[in-house]
Amino acid sequence: MKNRLCKIKNRILGTSFINSVAIVATGSIISQIISLLVAPVLTRLYQPESFGIQSFYSSILMIIVVISCLRYELTIVLPEDDEDAANLLVISISICIFISILCVLLVSLFKNKIALALEAPELSSWLVLLPLSILFTGIFQAINYWCTRRKQFSRLSKRQVINSSTNSISQLVFGISSTTPTAGGLIGGSIIGQLIATIYISKQTLSEEGKFIKESISREKIKKMIVRYKDFPIYSSWSGLFTTMSNSIPILLLGVFYNPLIAGYFALGHRVLALPMSLIGSSIGQVFLPKAVEAKRKNELDIITLKLFEGLVRISFTPIILLVIVSPILFRFIFGSNWYTAGVYVQWMGLWMFINFVFAPLSVLYAVNEKQKQGMYISILKILIFTLSLIVGGLTGNDILTIKIFGVSAFIFYFINCTYILSITNIRFFTIIKSIFLEAFYSIKYIAIPIITQVLFTSPIITVSVTFVSGIVFLLHQIFATRRINL
């Protein structure tokens, strides 16, 4: 019996790559389960407008935090010498502290103007907390890349669980204790989660590796590393800023053209669709980064990149299509009748999130190949496409049509981006198209019956049940099949 269990374990895990992904993903899974369990309660405690205000706050935070270390955090994984990496860690944290202090001044000057521009006056009161969020998140980003370099994936996994649990508990407490819960409860809860989790990972890193980091620091090496990787603040900072702005633009422009209610629908729909990326995609990307750096040194980057691309397409296409089929029904049942519209949005965001899921782990190749300038140009293209599609949709005055236009445009952009980044590693366009079409054909046996069921039966329970069974069959097949990601 014991030998049989070991065989099953080896079949599921298989390689050190998958083992590492499993460690990181475990933290993601637990944290997302906590969020999912709490979400139905939160959506009943807080109004959609409160989620819209929180999404505004988060969007502004992400725009600033992406340059909080001037992208030097990305370089921590790149040097062969750990001492050079330790100096890059110190550079990143020092810059983050300076940026956080600078934001105190900026927020005090412009918080009211920002809130009025977004037609969300309540937001002004909470923007004063923004520098704290930037500080905690920026420090974590730097330590995150250090832990990735040192392959301390269990440390990162625990941090995710701590962040999610403290975040969710705090938001619940604020919501229950208030007679009229506001966006402040959601924002305050997220800050508490960031604080506790950042303290945890900082303490762990310093207790285990603080002595080495301290002994490695020198002014000469800091100056050398700043110059060696100067292209990252020059180009990658702009690239990251444009990318994050384009990710935040949907929330912000939906608020401008419509109201926080529509922004709240989009935010929840995006959050649910991004769940696979949070659970698996980010974990794969984190483990892939040091392997890609090593493979580049051995001239094997094209081999492992193609394997990863094919594996990502394989594990994401079918689940996202199944989710799209039943999303309006699920949103109404899980989150309440007020959230049905968010489920409709999801149906037009599915293909975008599929290709985004595939692209996200591969995006580290810009840093690995030091293609910061090209990445910046791609980011400019992204923000132009996203902004234009939302403006065109917004001018129609129809929120559903706006989401349709945006979803299709976002899919086209990410497909182009994915194709380009794969071409950097000499993977041909025909190979990319072949992989996607083969997986679409392969998925027919899983998605055909749920679609037919939805057409023939009016019962939402039957449709959801059949779709759920199809998803379980797909999952079991992926676990026990030989076709799995193996780097």
N, C-alpha and C positions, 0 to 999 in steps of 0.2 A: 504493500500500500504506500509506504514511504517513497519507494523508488518511482512509483507511478505519479505521485504528487510532484516529485522533483522533475520528472519528464514534462509534466504540464507546465511547471514554472519555467523551465528552460524554453519550452515552445512559445510561451507568452513573452518572456523577456529576451532571451536569445543572445544579445550582444551587449557589450559594455555601453554602446551608444544608447540602446533602448533602456538599459538599466539606469543610466544617468537621466534620461528623459523621464523615466518612471518616477525617479526621486523628486525631480522638480515638479512634474505633473501632479504628484500626490498632494503636494501643498496647494497647487492650483485647484485641484478637484475638491479638496476639503473646504477651501476658502469659498469656492463657488457654490458648493452645497449649502454652506452657511448663508450665503447671500440669497440663494434661491428660497431657502426655508423662511427667511425673514422678509423677503420681497412682498409676498401677499399681505403680510401684516402692515408693512410700511405703506403699501399703496392704498390701504384702507385708513391708516392714520393720517397720512399726508395727502393733500390735494395734488392733482396733476400739475397745477401752477407752481407748487413748491419744488417738484422735480425739475420743472423748467428753469427755475431760479438756480437750483443746484447745478444744473447742466451748464448754465451761463458761467457760474463760478469755476467749475471744473475746466471748461473750455479756455477761459482766460489763464487759469493756472498752467494748463498743459502748453499753451503758447509760450509762456515765460520760462517754465521749468526746463524746456528742451534746450535752452541756451544758458541754463544756470551754471553749468561748468564749462561753457564755451566749447563743448563737445570733446574736451580732453579726456572725459571718462571713457570714450570709445577707444582711445589709444592704449588703455591699460592692458588690454589683452595682446597687443601687437609685439612688443619687444621680446627678444629671446632672453634677456637678463631680467630676473625678478627685481633686482635693485632699481633698474630703470623704471619698471612698472610701479614700484613703491613710490618713487618720486612723482610719477604721473598721478598717482592717487592723491598725494598731498597737494599737488597743483590744482586738481579738480575740486577738492573740498575747499581750498582757500578761495578760489574764484566763486564758488557757490555762496560762501559767507558774504563776500563783497556784494554780489548781485542781490542777495536778500536784503542787505542794509540799504542798497540803492532803491529797492522797491518800496521801502517804507516811505521814502520821499515822494516817489511817483504816485503811490496810492493816495496819499494825503492830498495831492494836487488834483488828481483826475478821477477819483472814485465817483463823484456825483455826475460828471459828464458821461462816464462809461455807463452808469446805470440808466441815465436818461436816454442815451443813444439806443439802448436795448429795450427801452420802454418797460423797465423793471426797477422802479424806485427802491424796492425792498433790498435789492442787491447791494446798494451803496453801504448799508450798515455792516455787511459781512465782508466786503472787500478789504477791510482793515486787517483781516486775518490772513490775507494772501501771502505776505512775506514769510509767515511761519510755515505755511504749506510749501512754499518754494524751498525754504531751508531744509525741512525734513525730507522732502522728495528728492532734492538735489544731492544731499549727502548719501541717501540710499542708492541713488543711481551710480555714484562713484564706487561705493562699497560693493554694489552688485557686480560690477565688472571685475573688481578685484577677486571676489569670490568665484566668479566664472573662470577667471584665469587659473586660480588655485584649485578649481574643480571641487569647491566646497558647496555642492548642490543641496545637501541636506540642510545647511544653514539657511539657504535661500528659501527652501521649502517651508521651514518652520516660520520664517518671517512672514510669508504669505498668509499662513493660518492665523498668526497673531494679529496681523493687520485687519483681515476680514472679520475675525471674531470681535475684536474690540470696536471696530467700526460699526458693525451691525448692532451690538449690544448698546453702544452709546446712542445710536439713532433711535433704537426702540425706547430707551429710557427717556430721552428728550421728548419723543412723541407721546408716550403714555403719561408723562408727568405734566404735560402742557394741556390746557383746556382747548387751545386752538394751535395745534402744531404748525410751525412755519418752516421755511427753507433753512433757517438757522440750525434746526435740529439735525438736518441731513448734513449740512456743511460742518457743523461742530463735531458730529460723530466721525466724519472722514478725517478731520484733523487729529482727533484723539487716536484713531487707528494708525495714522502715519507716525505720530509721535512715539507711541509705545513700540511699534515695530522697528522704527529706526534706532531707538535706544537699544533694543534687543540685539540687532545685527551689529551695531557699532561695538557694543560691549563684548560680544562673542569674538569679533575680529581682533579687537585690541588685546583681549586676554590670551588669544592663541598665537597671534602674529604681530602684536604691537611692538615687541622688542626688535624683531627683524626690520619692521618698517622704520622705526626710529633710528636704528643703526645705519639704514640705507640712505637716509636723507642727507643731501649736501647741496649747497648753493650752486656749485659747479654743475652738478647733474640736473638740477632743476632748470637752470638756464639752458643746458644742452637739450633737454627734453622739450622745453617750450619752443625752441628753434626747430628741432628735428620734426616736430609734428605741427608746425605752424599752419599748415593747410587746413587742419581740422577747424580751428576757430575762424579762419578766413572764409572757407567754403562750406564746410559741414555745418557750421552754426547757422548759416543762411538756409542751407538745405533743410536742416531740422526745424528751423523756425517756419519756413514756408510749408513744410509737410504738416506740422502741427496746426498751423493756421488753417490749412485746407481741411484738416480733420475737424476743426472747431467751427469752421464757416457754416456748415449746415445748421447747427444749433443757433448760431448767432443770426444768420439771415432769415431763418424760419421765424425767429423772434421778431425781427424787424418787419417782415412782410405780413406776418400773421400775429401770433401772441405766444406767451409762455406755455399755454395749453398745447398748441401744436408742437412746440419745441419739446415739451415733456413727452408727448406721444413718440416723437422721433427718437428721443434719448432712450426710452425704455425699449423700443424696438431694436435699436442699434445695440443696446447692451445685451439683449438676449441672443441676437445673431452673432455678436462678438464672443459669446461664451465659448464656442469651440476653440477660438484663437487664444483665449485666456487659459483654457484647460490644457491644450496640447500645443498649439502653434508657438506660443511664446516660450514654452519649455523646450521645444525642439530647436528653436532659434538660439536659445541660450547655450545649449549643449553643442550645437553645430558650430558656433563661433570659434572656440579654440581648436576644434577639429579642422575647420576650414583654414585657419592660420597655419596649422601644421601641414595640411595637405598642399598648400601653396608652396611651402618650402621644399616639398618633395615632388612638385609638378604633377600632383594628382587631384587638383581641385575640380577639374571637369568631371572626373569619375564620380566623386562623392556628391557633387552638386546635382548631376542627372538622377542619381539614385534617390536623393532627397526630394527632388521635384516630382518624380513619378510617385513616390510614396505619399507625398502631401495631397496630390490630386486624388489618389486612391482612397484615402481615409476621409476626405472632406466632401466630395461631390454628392454622394448619395445622402448622407445625413442632412445636409443643408437643404436639398430638394424636398426631402420628407418633412422637414420643419416648415418649409414654405407652404406645402400643401395644406397643413392644418393650423397655421399660425393664427388666423382670426378667431377660430374656435378656442384654441388654447389660451389666448390672451383674455378672452371674455371669461373663461372658466377659472383660470389661475389668479388673475389680477383684478377681476371684477368687470362688470358690464361697461364701466366708463372707459376701459382700455381696449375695446374692440378695434377702434381705428388704428391703434398702434400695430395690431396684428395685420391689418390690411397693408400698412406701410412695409412690413417685413416681406410681404410677397413680392414687392418691387425692389427690395434691397438684397435679395438672396444671392443672385449671381455675382453682384459686386462683392459681397462678403466671402463668397467662395474663392474668387480669384485673389482677394486680399489675404485670405487665410494662407493660400499657397505662397504668395509673395512675401509675407511678413518674415518668416525665418530666412528666406533667401536675401533679404535686404541687407543683411550683415556683409554681403559680398562687396558692397560699395566701400566699406571701411577696410575689409581684408585686402582688396585690390588698390586701396588708396585712390579711389575715383571720386574724390569729394567734389571736384568741379562739375563732373557729369551729373552727379547726384543733385547738385544745386539746380542745374538746368531742368532736370526732370521734376523737381519740386516746384519750380516756377510754373511749368506746364500744368502740374496738378492743381495748383491754386487758381490758375486761369480757367481751367475746365470746370472745376467745382463751382467757382463764383459765377461764371457765365450761365451754367445750367440752372443754378438756383435763382438767378435774376430773371431768366427767361420764364421759368416756372412760376416764380413769385408774381410776375406781372400779369399772369393769367387770373390770379385770385383764387385758384383751385389748388388746395393743398395736396390732394391725391395726384393730380397731374404733375405737380411740382416734384413729388417723390418719384414718380415714374421717370421723368426726364433726368432727374439727378441720378437715380439708380442705374439707368442705362449708360449715362455718361461716365459714371464712376467705374463701371465694369470695363468699358472700352479703355479708359486710362490705365487701370491696373493690368489689363492684358498687355498693353504696349510696354508698360514698365517691366512686367515680368519677362517679356520676350527680350527686352534690351539687356536686363541684368544677366540673363542666361547666356546671351550672346557674348558677354564679357569673358565667360569661361568656355567659349567655342562650342556651345550647344546650338544646333541649327533650328531654324523656325519650323521646319517640317517635323522634327522630332517633338517639338512642343505641341503642335496641332494634333499629331498622332496620339500622344499620351492622353490628351483631353477627350478626343473623340472615342478612343477605346474605352475610357472610363465611363463616358456617357452611355455607350452601348452596353457595357457591363452592368450598369445600374438599372437598366430597364426592368430586370426581373424583380427588383426591390420596390420600384416606384409605380409600376403599372397597376398593380392591384389596388393600392390606396387611391389612385386617380379614378379608376373605374368605380370603386366603392363610393367615392364622393359624388360621382355623376348619377349613379343608380339609386342611392339611398339618401334620404333627407336627414337621417339621424346623425347628429354630430358625434354621439357616443360610438356608433359603429365605425365612422370614418377615423376617429382618433385611435380606437382600439386596433383596427387593421394597420394603420400607419405605425403605431407603437410596436406591434409584432414584427412588421417588416424591418424596423430599425434594430430590434433585438437580434433578428436573424442575421442582418448585415454585420452587426458588432461581433457576434459569435464567429461568423465566418472569417472576419479579419483577425480575430485572436488566434484561431487555430490554423489559418491558412499559411502557406509558405511565403505568400506574397506580402511581405511586410518591410518596413523601413529598416535597412541593414547597412550601416556605414562601416 
